[in-house]
Amino acid sequence: MVMFTRIVVFQMFFFFSMSSFSAENVDEKDEVMEVFFEYLDAYSSSEFYAATRFLHPRHLNDYEEYVLPVLVDARNDARGGSHPILKDFFEGVPEGSAGEMSGAQVSANLDRAMTNYFPAIIESTRLENISIKSVALLGDGRARVEYDYLTPNGETTSLEESFARYNGEWRILLPVPPLEAADELRRLFQ
């Protein structure tokens, strides 16, 4: 009887532990999805500065450190200074303060410039064009959302977004890290 009681208690403990763990995972996944949908809503509404609040601060710092100098140098270079992306990026930025932009300002201005140059980017963030396939908690404060994007020509493209915890909140990790983005921009403006 004692053995039976221990088994029942152990099974109940195991069941409630797993239920608690599963409920916790569901809550975590819901948090990830909430951040993802709020980001997409801001971005698809062309509210690029508002969208930056969902990005991981490390990426915003890296935008300021790596991407901004490339853009400022390209603006000052005779070969790349007339590129439409640069014109859109620096629109409304006073000449002397371009090098003092924050990472959030760099991200917002770059998103605005890129969507003006490639309007299809906005379409890829509209909720009606997205179908979520899975949300995975990867451990170590990371998560991934896999989804399908229905292109304007009716094709489906599979995409994913990565997330990481920062001060207890989920934040989006950019698909192209800022250091890599800086290299791509440098090549574009050469």
N, C-alpha and C positions, 0 to 999 in steps of 0.2 A: 504494500500500500504506500509506503514512504517513497519507494522507487517510482511508482506510478504518479504520485503527487509531484515529485521532482521533474518528471518528464513533462507533465501538464504545465507546470510553472515555467519550465524552460521553453516549451513550445509557445506559450502565451507571451513570454518576454520576447522571444524571437519574432513572433508575429507582430507585436506592437512596435518593436524596434524597426522592423522592415517597413511597417506602415508609416511610421514617423519619418524614416529615411525617404520613402517614396513621396510622401506629402512635401517634405522639404525640397526634394528634387523638382516636383511640380511647381512649387513656389519660385524656385530659382529659375526654372525655364520660363515661367510667366514673367518674371522680372526682365530676363533677357529679351523676350518678345516685346515687352512694353517699351524698352529702350530702342529696339530696332524699329518698331512702328512709329514712335515719336520722331526718331531721326529721319525716317523716310518721309513722314508728313511734312516736317520742316524743310527738308531738301527739295521735295517735289513742289513745294510752294515757293521755291526760290528764296527761302529765308535761310541763307547760308550761314550767317553769323549765329542764328539760333541753333542751327544744326551742329555747330562746333561744341556745344555743351555736352553732347553725347559721345564725343571723341575722347580717346584716352589722352590725358595730359602729356604723357611722354611724346606722343606723336605731335601734339601741338608745339611742344618745346623744340622738337626736331625740325618742324617746319620753319620755325624762327631761326634756328641755328644753321640748317643746311639749305633749305629751299630759298629763303629770302635773299641771301647773298647772290645766288645764281640769277635770280630775277633782277636784282638791282644792277649787277654787272651787265646782264644782257640789255637792260634798258639803256645803259650808258655806252654800249657798244654800237658802232655804226652799222654793223651787219645785222644784228638781231633786234635792235631797238624799235624797228617799225612793225614787228610781228603783231598780228591782231590780238593774240593772247596777252602780250605785254601791255598793249594799249588798254584792253579791258581790265587787266589786273590793276594797273596804276590809276585808272579813272577815279578822280575825286581825291587822290592822295597827294598832298602838297609835296612839291619837289624836294624840299629839305628834310622831310620826315619819313621818307620811304624806308630808310634803313632802320627805323625805330618801331616798325610794326610788330604787334604781338603775334604769337603763333596762331591765335584764333582769327586775327585779321588776315593773316597770310592765307589760312585755310579758306576763309569765306571769300576773299577776293579771287583766289585761284579757282575755287568752285564756280564762281560767277563767270570768270573768264572762260573756263573750260566748257561750261554749258552754253555760253554764247557761241563758242567755236564749234562745239559738238552738241547740238540740241538734243540728240537722242539720249544723252545722259539723263536728262530730266525724266524722259519716258520710262527709263529703267528703274526709277524710284517710285513710280506711281503704284499705289497699293493694288489697283485693279489689274495691273500687269504682273503681279507676283503671286506665286503659289508656294507656300511653305511645305517643304518635304520633311525636314527634321530639325530638332533642336537637341544638341548634345552637350552635356556637361562633361568637360574633359578632365576635371580635377585640377588641382593647383591654381584655382581661381580663374579658369579659362572656360570658354564655351564657344560653340560654333552653330550657326544657323545655315542650313542648306535649303536653297529654294530654286524654283524655276522662274524664269523671266520670259514672258510672251512678247517677242519682238513685234514691231509694227508690221512686218511682213508675214506674221503668223508663225514664225519658227520659235521653238522653245530652246532657251539657253539655260544650262544649270550653273548656278553661282553659289558662293558661300561668303559669309561674313564671320569674322572672328571677334571675340569679346574677351576682355580681361577685367578682373575686379580692380578697382582703385578706391581706396578709403571706403570699402564696403559697398560700393555701387558698381554696377556693370557699365563698362565703357567700350565703345567700338574701337577695334584696331583697324587701321587703314589697310586695304588690300595691297597697296603699294607703299611700303615704308618710305618715309620722307627722304632718307638718304638715297634710296633708289630713285625716287621721284626727282630729286635734285640732279642726278646723273642723266636721267631721261630728258629733263628740261634743258640741261647744258647742251646735249646733243641736238635738240630741236632748234636751239637758237644759234648754233654755230654756222 
